[in-house]
Amino acid sequence: MSLMAQRGEGELSADHRSDGFNSDEHPPRPHASIDRTVRSLDRQISRFLTSDRAIWSDSTDADDFLVAVDALVATVRRVDPLAREDRPAADRADDLLHKCMLRLEEEFRSLIGNPCGAAFDSDGEESDGDEDRIPVAPPLTDNDFIIHSPPSGSVADLHEIAKLMAGAGFGRECAHAYGLARRNFLEENVSRLGIRHRDAAGASAGADELEGEICRWIKAVNVAFRVLFPSERRLCLRVFSGLPAIADQSFTEACRGPALQLLRFADSIASGSSSPERLFRLLDMYETLRDVIIPELDGLFSDQLCSAFLSAQAVTVRENIGKAIREIFAELENLIRRDPAKAVPGGELHPITRYVMNFLRAACSSRETLEEVLDELDAADVQDRPSSPLAIQIAWIMEILQGNLESKAKIYREPALSCIFLMNNVRYMMQKVRDSSDLAILIGEEWTQRQAARERRWAADYQKGTWGKVTAVLRIDSWSTPPEEVMRGRLKMFDVYLEDTWRTQAAWIVTDDRLRAELHAAAAAIVLPAYQRFLDLYREKNVRHSPQEVEARINELFEGCRES
């Protein structure tokens, strides 16, 4: 069967009429005349087909070739492939037409693969170029790139080739040639932006390497979806003007692969470890998918099947990243639970508290995105929940942290030091909540009030446990004054208690200056009045510690140092 019959005469004729050819204008001619026409066109066209030089390197040659091929197409349309006498001419014409299409495809690839002339700079501003130029991105070596476009004459040549190939029934081949040339070009540019294929080994990359890869991916997505792909879309519409279906197919073949390359990279990141340090870059990727890729897809891809496929892929990747973010919070909970039950010296702030609170504070800077991610888990129950899923998640982490800290406090032998440890950590937690408006809103004022009450209880327990026995030796009944020897003995005992307390608790640590001052003031308020009243009754001038010295000793506590 002839090439024309294989491609469908009805389709061929319809395309051809749209290009200004009408078979009704050319009534069937005797087969001898058709045979002579085909032989004549063969001689005209063969000199171009056998030439090693690009036809479009010479505008005259290009015009002559187009005219000859146009005439060949018109002749093919007049041939009846079912007529026995026309079969040799039909076969010869089909063979010649096929060779012409192969050469046109080759010329098309050559033209589309060599854009030249700057039209836009990296900021997207037009330069002083031809108004008809279509911005097409060149290979990129860094982020300061120049957008190139073929000259308007080259675009016109490409359009003529595309129109002729489509009219001859080779529109799909033309679209494939465009897609192949531009896809390789775009994939190379995406790779030059720093995006590489990630296998299972790449998923275990170090934190610094991974962060660099994600930063490059975000930049590559913005360049691809806001510069490279739109420029390709505009070029397709000009090259395939009047051929919307072929334009859509060409653009899809060119951009579908690079778009999938970017989506697959993101999906490979989502399947990595659940280390909490990855949260912030995953949030950046989630926002990039939500704000850049998904909104841009529908506008770029007119092909409904491709658009639906890529959109579904992008949504799936976004959901996978959302799942990875939720798994990070679960891993944070496990990290707190697994933290070794080891006491820190001096009852100071525990590293796990600093780590968790700084993590939560930083996470809340992306509060809206986290709310969206956590909402995906139980979207159907959103209206029935008394508070947001993020607030519930953070409250749960804080509860786990507090339980962990209370377990660690039991390790200390001195109950007073346990109180200092708990106060240090809870004061830090409250301060971090106050310093972050988002965290404060999520946690709520009631939580802060509960923690403040707990801190006051621990402070009272500390004062009672530390200074209760110190002031007990100074207590004198109002109705009788002990003998002088008893008073002297009590004073010596007070001095011993004071020195022991100073020697021990000067090595303890209260990290918050305000809390330290509050504890000093509370201790002085308990000890100094009792000591002064005792001295007033004892009337001994040669005492070891004056009230001022006692106060100084108290103010030296919780500095984390020992007497040399």
C-alpha positions as CSV (number, residue, x, y, z in Angstrom):
1,M,0.0,0.0,0.0
2,S,1.3,3.5,-0.8
3,L,2.5,5.9,1.9
4,M,-0.4,8.2,1.1
5,A,-2.9,5.4,1.6
6,Q,-1.2,4.4,4.9
7,R,-1.5,7.8,6.3
8,G,-5.1,8.3,5.3
9,E,-6.1,10.2,2.3
10,G,-8.9,12.0,4.1
11,E,-6.5,13.3,6.8
12,L,-3.9,14.3,4.3
13,S,-6.4,16.2,2.2
14,A,-7.9,18.0,5.2
15,D,-4.5,19.1,6.4
16,H,-3.5,20.2,2.9
17,R,-6.6,22.2,2.3
18,S,-5.9,24.1,5.5
19,D,-2.5,25.0,4.0
20,G,-4.1,26.4,0.9
21,F,-4.0,23.3,-1.3
22,N,-7.3,22.1,-2.8
23,S,-7.4,18.9,-4.7
24,D,-10.5,20.1,-6.5
25,E,-8.4,22.7,-8.2
26,H,-6.3,20.0,-9.8
27,P,-8.5,17.4,-11.7
28,P,-6.9,14.0,-12.3
29,R,-4.4,14.0,-15.1
30,P,-3.4,11.1,-17.3
31,H,-0.9,8.8,-15.6
32,A,1.8,9.7,-18.2
33,S,1.6,13.3,-17.3
34,I,1.8,12.5,-13.6
35,D,4.7,10.2,-14.2
36,R,6.6,13.0,-16.0
37,T,5.8,15.5,-13.2
38,V,7.1,13.1,-10.6
39,R,10.3,12.5,-12.6
40,S,10.8,16.2,-13.0
41,L,10.3,16.9,-9.3
42,D,12.7,14.0,-8.5
43,R,15.4,15.7,-10.5
44,Q,14.8,19.1,-8.9
45,I,14.6,17.7,-5.4
46,S,17.5,15.1,-5.6
47,R,20.2,17.8,-5.8
48,F,19.1,19.0,-2.4
49,L,18.7,15.5,-0.9
50,T,22.2,14.4,-2.0
51,S,23.9,17.6,-0.8
52,D,25.9,17.5,2.4
53,R,25.4,21.2,2.9
54,A,22.4,22.4,5.0
55,I,19.7,23.5,2.7
56,W,18.7,26.4,4.9
57,S,22.2,27.8,4.9
58,D,21.1,29.5,1.7
59,S,17.7,31.2,1.6
60,T,17.4,30.7,-2.2
61,D,18.0,27.0,-1.9
62,A,15.5,26.8,1.0
63,D,12.8,28.6,-1.1
64,D,13.4,26.4,-4.1
65,F,13.3,23.2,-2.0
66,L,10.1,24.3,-0.3
67,V,8.4,25.0,-3.7
68,A,9.5,21.7,-5.1
69,V,8.3,19.7,-2.1
70,D,5.1,21.7,-2.1
71,A,4.5,20.7,-5.7
72,L,5.3,17.1,-4.9
73,V,2.7,17.1,-2.1
74,A,0.2,18.6,-4.6
75,T,1.1,15.9,-7.1
76,V,0.7,13.1,-4.6
77,R,-2.7,14.3,-3.8
78,R,-3.7,13.9,-7.4
79,V,-2.5,10.3,-7.7
80,D,-5.0,7.6,-7.3
81,P,-3.1,4.8,-5.5
82,L,-5.8,2.3,-6.4
83,A,-5.5,2.9,-10.1
84,R,-3.2,0.3,-11.7
85,E,-1.7,2.6,-14.2
86,D,-0.9,5.2,-11.5
87,R,0.8,2.7,-9.1
88,P,4.4,3.1,-10.3
89,A,4.1,6.9,-10.2
90,A,2.4,6.7,-6.8
91,D,5.2,4.5,-5.4
92,R,7.9,6.8,-6.8
93,A,6.2,9.8,-5.4
94,D,5.7,8.2,-2.0
95,D,9.3,7.3,-1.9
96,L,10.5,10.7,-2.9
97,L,8.1,12.3,-0.4
98,H,9.4,10.2,2.4
99,K,12.9,11.2,1.6
100,C,11.9,14.8,1.5
101,M,10.3,14.5,4.9
102,L,13.4,12.9,6.4
103,R,15.5,15.8,5.0
104,L,13.0,18.4,6.2
105,E,13.1,16.7,9.7
106,E,16.9,16.9,9.6
107,E,16.8,20.6,8.6
108,F,14.2,21.3,11.3
109,R,16.4,19.7,14.0
110,S,19.3,21.7,12.8
111,L,17.4,25.0,12.9
112,I,15.7,24.3,16.3
113,G,18.9,23.1,17.9
114,N,20.9,26.3,17.2
115,P,19.1,29.4,18.7
116,C,21.1,32.6,18.6
117,G,20.7,36.2,19.6
118,A,19.9,37.5,23.1
119,A,16.4,38.6,23.8
120,F,16.0,38.5,27.6
121,D,18.4,38.8,30.5
122,S,18.2,36.8,33.7
123,D,15.8,39.3,35.3
124,G,13.3,38.7,32.6
125,E,13.7,42.2,31.1
126,E,13.6,42.7,27.3
127,S,16.7,43.7,25.6
128,D,17.0,45.7,22.4
129,G,16.3,42.7,20.1
130,D,13.9,41.8,17.4
131,E,10.4,42.1,18.7
132,D,9.4,38.9,16.9
133,R,12.0,36.8,18.7
134,I,10.8,34.0,20.9
135,P,12.8,33.7,24.2
136,V,14.4,30.3,24.4
137,A,16.8,29.3,27.2
138,P,20.4,28.4,26.2
139,P,22.6,26.0,28.1
140,L,23.2,27.5,31.6
141,T,26.6,27.5,33.3
142,D,25.4,29.4,36.4
143,N,22.4,31.4,37.6
144,D,23.4,34.6,35.7
145,F,22.1,33.2,32.4
146,I,21.0,34.9,29.2
147,I,17.8,33.8,27.5
148,H,18.5,33.3,23.7
149,S,16.0,33.1,20.9
150,P,16.2,32.2,17.2
151,P,16.0,35.2,14.9
152,S,12.6,35.9,13.5
153,G,13.7,34.6,10.1
154,S,14.6,31.2,11.7
155,V,11.3,31.0,13.4
156,A,9.6,31.7,10.1
157,D,11.6,28.9,8.4
158,L,10.7,26.5,11.2
159,H,7.1,27.4,10.8
160,E,7.2,26.8,7.0
161,I,8.8,23.4,7.5
162,A,6.3,22.5,10.2
163,K,3.4,23.6,8.1
164,L,4.6,21.6,5.1
165,M,5.3,18.4,7.1
166,A,1.9,18.7,8.7
167,G,0.3,19.2,5.4
168,A,2.0,16.1,4.1
169,G,0.8,14.0,7.0
170,F,4.1,14.1,8.9
171,G,3.0,16.4,11.7
172,R,3.7,13.8,14.4
173,E,7.3,13.3,13.1
174,C,7.8,17.0,13.1
175,A,6.6,17.3,16.7
176,H,8.8,14.4,17.7
177,A,11.8,16.1,16.1
178,Y,11.1,19.3,18.0
179,G,10.5,17.4,21.2
180,L,13.6,15.3,21.0
181,A,15.9,18.3,20.3
182,R,14.4,20.5,22.9
183,R,14.0,17.8,25.6
184,N,17.8,17.0,25.4
185,F,18.5,20.7,25.6
186,L,16.2,21.3,28.6
187,E,17.4,18.2,30.5
188,E,21.0,19.4,30.0
189,N,20.1,22.8,31.4
190,V,18.3,21.2,34.4
191,S,21.4,19.1,35.0
192,R,23.6,22.2,34.7
193,L,21.5,23.9,37.4
194,G,22.8,21.2,39.8
195,I,20.1,18.6,39.6
196,R,21.3,15.0,39.3
197,H,19.8,11.6,39.5
198,R,19.6,10.3,43.1
199,D,19.7,6.6,43.7
200,A,19.5,4.7,47.0
201,A,23.1,5.7,47.9
202,G,22.3,9.3,47.3
203,A,19.4,9.2,49.7
204,S,22.0,8.8,52.6
205,A,23.9,12.0,51.6
206,G,25.3,14.1,54.5
207,A,23.3,17.0,55.9
208,D,25.4,19.7,54.2
209,E,25.3,18.0,50.9
210,L,21.6,17.4,51.1
211,E,20.9,21.0,52.0
212,G,22.9,22.1,49.0
213,E,21.1,19.8,46.6
214,I,17.7,21.0,47.9
215,C,18.7,24.6,47.5
216,R,19.7,23.9,43.9
217,W,16.5,22.1,43.3
218,I,14.4,25.0,44.4
219,K,16.4,27.4,42.2
220,A,16.1,24.9,39.3
221,V,12.3,24.6,39.7
222,N,11.9,28.4,39.6
223,V,14.1,28.7,36.5
224,A,12.4,25.8,34.8
225,F,8.7,26.6,35.5
226,R,9.0,30.3,35.3
227,V,11.6,30.8,32.6
228,L,12.6,27.7,30.6
229,F,9.2,26.0,30.1
230,P,7.3,29.3,29.4
231,S,9.9,30.2,26.8
232,E,9.5,26.8,25.2
233,R,5.8,27.2,25.2
234,R,6.0,30.6,23.4
235,L,8.4,29.1,20.8
236,C,6.1,26.2,20.1
237,L,3.2,28.5,19.5
238,R,5.2,30.4,17.0
239,V,6.8,27.5,15.2
240,F,3.5,25.6,15.0
241,S,1.2,28.6,14.6
242,G,-2.1,27.4,13.2
243,L,-1.3,23.8,14.3
244,P,-2.4,23.8,17.9
245,A,-2.5,20.0,18.3
246,I,1.0,19.6,17.0
247,A,2.2,22.6,19.1
248,D,0.8,20.8,22.2
249,Q,2.4,17.5,21.3
250,S,5.8,19.2,20.6
251,F,5.8,21.1,23.9
252,T,4.7,18.0,25.8
253,E,7.5,15.9,24.3
254,A,10.1,18.6,25.1
255,C,9.1,19.5,28.6
256,R,7.5,16.4,30.1
257,G,10.8,14.6,30.7
258,P,12.6,17.6,32.4
259,A,9.5,18.2,34.6
260,L,9.4,14.6,35.7
261,Q,13.2,14.8,36.3
262,L,12.5,17.6,38.9
263,L,9.6,15.8,40.4
264,R,11.5,12.5,40.8
265,F,14.3,14.3,42.5
266,A,11.9,15.7,45.1
267,D,10.3,12.3,45.6
268,S,13.8,10.8,46.2
269,I,14.4,13.4,48.9
270,A,11.0,12.6,50.5
271,S,12.1,9.0,50.9
272,G,15.2,9.9,52.9
273,S,15.8,9.8,56.7
274,S,13.4,11.3,59.3
275,S,16.1,13.4,60.9
276,P,14.6,16.5,62.4
277,E,17.2,18.7,60.8
278,R,15.7,17.9,57.4
279,L,12.3,19.5,58.3
280,F,13.1,23.0,57.2
281,R,14.4,22.1,53.7
282,L,11.4,19.7,53.3
283,L,9.1,22.6,54.1
284,D,10.9,24.7,51.4
285,M,10.3,21.9,48.9
286,Y,6.7,21.4,49.9
287,E,6.0,25.2,49.5
288,T,7.8,25.1,46.1
289,L,5.6,22.3,44.9
290,R,2.5,24.0,46.2
291,D,3.3,27.6,45.1
292,V,5.3,27.1,41.9
293,I,5.0,23.6,40.2
294,I,1.4,22.7,40.7
295,P,-0.1,26.2,39.8
296,E,2.1,26.5,36.7
297,L,1.4,23.0,35.3
298,D,-2.1,23.7,34.0
299,G,-1.2,26.9,32.3
300,L,1.9,25.4,30.6
301,F,0.5,22.0,29.4
302,S,-2.5,22.3,27.2
303,D,-2.5,18.6,26.5
304,Q,-5.1,17.4,29.0
305,L,-3.6,13.9,29.5
306,C,-0.1,15.2,30.1
307,S,-1.3,18.0,32.3
308,A,-3.4,15.6,34.4
309,F,-0.5,13.1,34.6
310,L,2.1,15.7,35.7
311,S,-0.4,17.3,38.1
312,A,-1.1,14.0,39.7
313,Q,2.6,13.3,40.0
314,A,3.2,16.7,41.6
315,V,0.4,16.2,44.1
316,T,1.7,12.7,44.9
317,V,5.2,14.1,45.5
318,R,3.8,16.9,47.6
319,E,1.9,14.3,49.7
320,N,5.0,12.2,50.1
321,I,6.9,15.2,51.3
322,G,4.1,16.0,53.7
323,K,4.2,12.4,55.0
324,A,8.0,12.8,55.5
325,I,7.4,16.0,57.5
326,R,4.9,14.2,59.7
327,E,7.4,11.4,60.2
328,I,10.0,13.9,61.4
329,F,7.7,15.0,64.2
330,A,7.2,11.3,65.2
331,E,11.0,10.9,65.1
332,L,11.4,14.0,67.3
333,E,9.1,12.3,69.9
334,N,11.2,9.1,69.8
335,L,14.4,11.1,70.0
336,I,13.2,12.7,73.2
337,R,12.1,9.4,74.7
338,R,15.5,7.8,73.8
339,D,17.6,10.5,75.2
340,P,19.9,8.9,77.9
341,A,18.8,9.4,81.5
342,K,22.0,11.2,82.4
343,A,22.2,14.2,84.7
344,V,23.9,17.4,83.6
345,P,26.4,18.9,86.1
346,G,25.1,21.6,88.4
347,G,21.5,21.1,87.4
348,E,21.9,23.5,84.4
349,L,19.8,23.6,81.3
350,H,19.7,20.2,79.6
351,P,20.8,20.1,75.9
352,I,17.6,18.2,74.9
353,T,15.5,21.1,76.1
354,R,17.5,23.6,74.2
355,Y,17.4,21.4,71.1
356,V,13.7,20.7,71.2
357,M,12.6,24.3,72.0
358,N,14.8,25.9,69.3
359,F,13.5,23.3,66.8
360,L,9.8,24.1,67.7
361,R,10.4,27.8,67.6
362,A,12.1,27.6,64.2
363,A,9.3,25.2,62.9
364,C,6.6,27.7,63.9
365,S,8.1,30.2,61.5
366,S,6.4,28.0,58.8
367,R,3.2,27.7,60.9
368,E,0.8,28.0,58.0
369,T,2.5,25.3,55.9
370,L,2.8,23.0,58.9
371,E,-0.9,23.5,59.6
372,E,-1.6,22.5,56.0
373,V,0.7,19.4,56.1
374,L,-0.8,18.1,59.4
375,D,-4.3,18.8,58.2
376,E,-3.7,16.4,55.4
377,L,-3.6,13.5,57.9
378,D,-7.1,14.0,59.2
379,A,-8.8,16.4,56.8
380,A,-12.2,15.1,57.5
381,D,-12.0,15.8,61.2
382,V,-10.8,19.4,61.0
383,Q,-14.1,21.0,62.0
384,D,-14.5,18.7,65.0
385,R,-11.2,19.4,66.6
386,P,-11.0,21.9,69.5
387,S,-7.6,23.2,68.3
388,S,-5.3,23.0,65.3
389,P,-3.4,19.8,64.5
390,L,-0.1,21.7,64.9
391,A,-1.1,23.0,68.3
392,I,-1.9,19.4,69.4
393,Q,1.4,18.1,67.9
394,I,3.5,20.7,69.7
395,A,1.6,20.3,73.0
396,W,2.2,16.6,72.8
397,I,5.9,17.1,72.2
398,M,6.2,19.5,75.1
399,E,4.4,17.0,77.4
400,I,6.9,14.3,76.3
401,L,9.8,16.6,77.0
402,Q,8.5,17.5,80.4
403,G,8.1,13.9,81.4
404,N,11.6,13.2,80.2
405,L,13.0,16.1,82.3
406,E,11.2,15.0,85.4
407,S,12.7,11.5,85.0
408,K,16.1,13.0,84.7
409,A,15.6,15.2,87.8
410,K,15.2,12.0,89.9
411,I,18.8,11.1,89.1
412,Y,20.1,13.9,91.4
413,R,20.8,12.9,95.0
414,E,20.0,16.3,96.4
415,P,16.3,17.1,96.1
416,A,17.2,20.8,96.1
417,L,19.3,20.3,93.0
418,S,16.4,18.5,91.3
419,C,14.4,21.6,91.9
420,I,17.1,23.8,90.4
421,F,17.3,21.5,87.3
422,L,13.6,21.6,86.7
423,M,13.4,25.3,87.2
424,N,16.2,25.9,84.7
425,N,14.5,23.9,82.0
426,V,11.0,25.1,82.5
427,R,12.1,28.7,82.7
428,Y,13.9,28.2,79.3
429,M,10.8,26.6,77.8
430,M,8.6,29.5,78.9
431,Q,11.1,32.0,77.6
432,K,11.2,30.4,74.2
433,V,7.4,30.4,74.1
434,R,7.2,34.1,75.0
435,D,9.9,35.0,72.4
436,S,7.8,33.4,69.6
437,S,4.4,34.8,68.9
438,D,3.5,31.8,66.8
439,L,4.6,29.4,69.4
440,A,2.8,31.4,72.1
441,I,-0.5,31.3,70.1
442,L,-0.2,27.6,69.5
443,I,0.7,26.7,73.1
444,G,-1.8,29.1,74.7
445,E,-1.6,31.3,77.9
446,E,-3.0,28.5,80.0
447,W,0.1,26.4,79.4
448,T,2.4,29.3,80.5
449,Q,0.4,29.8,83.6
450,R,0.6,26.1,84.5
451,Q,4.4,26.1,84.0
452,A,4.8,29.3,86.1
453,A,2.8,27.6,89.0
454,R,5.1,24.5,88.8
455,E,8.2,26.7,88.8
456,R,6.9,28.5,92.0
457,R,6.3,25.1,93.7
458,W,9.8,23.9,92.9
459,A,11.2,27.2,94.1
460,A,9.3,26.8,97.4
461,D,10.6,23.3,97.7
462,Y,14.1,24.4,97.1
463,Q,13.9,27.2,99.7
464,K,12.4,24.9,102.3
465,G,14.9,22.1,101.6
466,T,18.0,24.4,101.5
467,W,17.3,27.2,104.0
468,G,14.9,25.5,106.3
469,K,17.6,23.8,108.4
470,V,19.7,26.9,108.3
471,T,17.1,29.2,109.8
472,A,15.9,26.4,112.2
473,V,19.1,26.9,114.3
474,L,18.4,30.6,114.6
475,R,14.8,30.2,115.8
476,I,14.3,31.5,119.4
477,D,11.1,31.3,121.4
478,S,9.8,34.7,122.2
479,W,9.1,33.9,125.8
480,S,12.7,32.9,126.7
481,T,16.2,33.5,125.6
482,P,18.6,30.5,125.6
483,P,21.8,30.7,127.6
484,E,24.8,32.3,126.0
485,E,26.6,28.9,125.5
486,V,23.5,27.6,123.6
487,M,23.4,30.8,121.5
488,R,27.1,30.5,120.7
489,G,26.6,26.8,119.7
490,R,23.7,27.7,117.4
491,L,25.7,30.5,115.8
492,K,28.6,28.1,115.1
493,M,26.1,25.6,113.6
494,F,24.7,28.4,111.4
495,D,28.2,29.2,110.2
496,V,28.8,25.6,109.3
497,Y,25.5,25.2,107.4
498,L,26.0,28.5,105.6
499,E,29.5,27.5,104.5
500,D,28.4,24.0,103.4
501,T,25.5,25.5,101.4
502,W,27.8,28.0,99.8
503,R,30.4,25.4,99.0
504,T,27.9,23.1,97.4
505,Q,25.5,25.4,95.7
506,A,28.1,27.8,94.4
507,A,28.9,25.0,91.9
508,W,25.2,24.7,90.9
509,I,24.1,26.6,87.8
510,V,21.0,28.7,87.2
511,T,21.3,29.8,83.6
512,D,18.6,32.5,83.5
513,D,19.8,35.7,85.2
514,R,16.4,36.7,86.3
515,L,15.6,33.3,87.9
516,R,19.0,33.4,89.7
517,A,18.2,36.9,91.0
518,E,14.8,35.7,92.2
519,L,16.3,32.8,94.0
520,H,18.9,35.0,95.7
521,A,16.2,37.4,96.8
522,A,14.0,34.7,98.1
523,A,16.8,33.1,100.1
524,A,17.9,36.5,101.5
525,A,14.3,37.2,102.6
526,I,14.3,34.0,104.6
527,V,17.8,34.0,106.1
528,L,18.7,37.7,106.8
529,P,15.7,38.7,109.0
530,A,16.2,35.5,111.1
531,Y,19.9,36.1,111.4
532,Q,19.6,39.7,112.3
533,R,17.1,39.0,115.0
534,F,19.4,36.3,116.4
535,L,22.3,38.7,116.5
536,D,20.2,41.3,118.2
537,L,19.5,38.9,121.0
538,Y,22.9,37.4,121.2
539,R,24.7,40.8,121.4
540,E,28.0,39.3,120.4
541,K,30.1,41.6,118.4
542,N,32.8,39.2,117.2
543,V,30.7,37.0,114.8
544,R,32.2,35.2,111.9
545,H,29.7,36.5,109.3
546,S,28.1,39.9,109.3
547,P,24.6,40.1,107.7
548,Q,26.2,41.8,104.7
549,E,28.6,38.9,104.4
550,V,25.8,36.4,104.6
551,E,24.0,38.2,101.8
552,A,27.1,38.2,99.8
553,R,27.5,34.5,100.3
554,I,23.9,33.9,99.1
555,N,24.5,36.1,96.0
556,E,27.5,33.9,95.1
557,L,25.3,30.8,94.7
558,F,24.4,29.2,91.3
559,E,27.4,30.6,89.4
560,G,28.9,27.2,88.6
561,C,32.2,27.8,90.4
562,R,33.9,26.3,93.4
563,E,36.1,27.9,96.0
564,S,39.8,27.5,95.2
